[in-house]
Amino acid sequence: MRDMTAFTWMIAVPLVASPLVYLAGRLLKRGEQTARWLALAALVVTWVPCAFAAFDLDAHGPDTVTLGTVALRLDALGLLLAALALALGTLVVLYSGPYLAAESDQEKHYASLLAMIGVMIGLGCAADLFNLWIWFEAMAVASFLLVVFHHEQPTSLEAAVKYVVQSAAGSVMVLLGIALVLSQTGTLDLAAIREAAPDSRMMLAAGALFVIGFGVKVAVVPLHTWLPDAHSQAPSGISAMLSGVVIEAGLVALLRALGALAGVSASWGELLMAFGALNMLAGNLMALRQTQVKRLLAYSSLSHVGYMLLGLGIALYAKESAGAQGSLFHMLNHGLMKGLAFLAAGALLYALHTATGDHRPLTVADLDGAASRYPLTALGLSLAVLGLGGLPPLAGFMSKWQIFVAGFETRNGWIEALVVFAALNSVLSLAYYAPLVNAVYRQKPSAAVREGQSLPALMTVPVVALSLAVIVVGVWPGLLRWLSGPAGDALLATFGMG
């Protein structure tokens, strides 16, 4: 075991800063601004141990740190989740300053956001089932506090209740699965479980409980019903985090748990591919009906979870890392693109409605002619949805292409048919993405655009940064291979295939 101080600080800094940010916001003059800048400083500081941890991991490989009874293990998959959470979280804090300027209790928002980022990093590094569940629960609590931020609005309160009830039900399922594993193996260490787990109905039942319990947070259909309300009613920066990172953290937790049960069944890959196909189709069909922009983007997340599940299923079936690398590359790209989509849509929602005290949702009709007054934000929204739709040379096309190539390389007729199905679903998604682009570039602006307020520069900066990232990663996909490649190999190692 090596001294990995950087690794532990990467988790500790956001968690320690969270209560300090809250107290500063409560006790100091101009506390809300102080809380925001302290939160931003904490995340900037966290990038330093993250960089050192990445260098150490590259030089020496993964290792375990034990803090009392808590074992944490940093591998490439945990590093990928940490980098995604930090990147999007830093931009969201910057964006949220002007977005929440008129709101009270902003210190709660920033403190909860820091806590959520810290526990997501910890979740990605959990080395035993019980602590994986603890991190998972902590993430649910922190994200609930953010979803319910606008608790004075009935729709936000309803969304938060749905979220907490379904998350609690999922957590109970996971805990029951952990109890079954412990009763059969006598251990909760993930690596030890993989060696000791018997091929029995009890262990299959535990795997099913993990799929259901963690599947709630991943928004696996039909366990997704909390998602459209939570994503649409949360502040737009939190919508970006929920869709761009929280779903992905739930998926990492599911993979860790199933990896421990890799020897129990040879069909985990087929199960993930089946859920992937269901998510793609259901997400697209439900998104087609939406007139509210944030609900449309929320439903589209279901479809993109489907692509991730498809790539992961291909990797487990073929025992090759190409599908996992494509899936995790898509996880990164989805975080960038969906983060951009929600931040751009949130900026337009702020300018057209929220800045004047109007809490109506942003509709597709409101976007008519938005590019004439908000060109950078309209361009960012367009790049995001076209990338999500898989148009080259944007980031989404590259990661989908990697998944499709991995599927055809299996030389399996059923998987090849599933890849064609996924490609057709990507085309189908343009049926609801294209109208957004068409709307913002119409010549005649809507009444909301004509009467809209100006956008603060701090809200535009994250939109521009993510827009550039979507373009650059699409043109040079190898820029993120240092993250997605080792993470794919680490995932197969989790399933004993490395």
Buried (B, 14 or more C-beta within 10 A) or exposed (E): EEEBBBBBBBBBBBBBBBEBBBBBBBEBEEBBBBBBBBBBEBBEBBBEBBEBBBEBBEEEEBBBBEEEEBBBBBBBBBBBBBBBBBBBBBBBBBBBBBBBBEBEBBBBBBBBBBBBBBBBBBBBBBBBBBBBBBBBBBBBBBBBBBBBBBEEEEEBBEBBBBBBEBBBEBBEBBBBBBEBBBEBBEBBBBBBBBEBBEEEEBBBBBBBBBBBBBBBBBBBBEBBEBBBBBBBBBBBBBBBBBBBBBBBBBBBBBBBBBBBBBBBBEBBBBBBBBBBBBBBBBBBBBBBEBEBBBBBBBBBBBBBBBBBBBBBBBBBBBEBBBBBBBBBBBBBBBBBBBBBBBBBBBBBBBBBBBBEEEEEBBBBEBBBBBBBBBEBBBBBBBBBBBBBBBBEEBBBBBBBBBBBEBBEBBEBEEBBEBBEBBBEBBEBBBEBBBBBBEBBBBEEBBEBBEEBEEBBEBBBBBBBBBBEBBBBBBEEBEEBEEBBBBBBBBBBBBBBBE
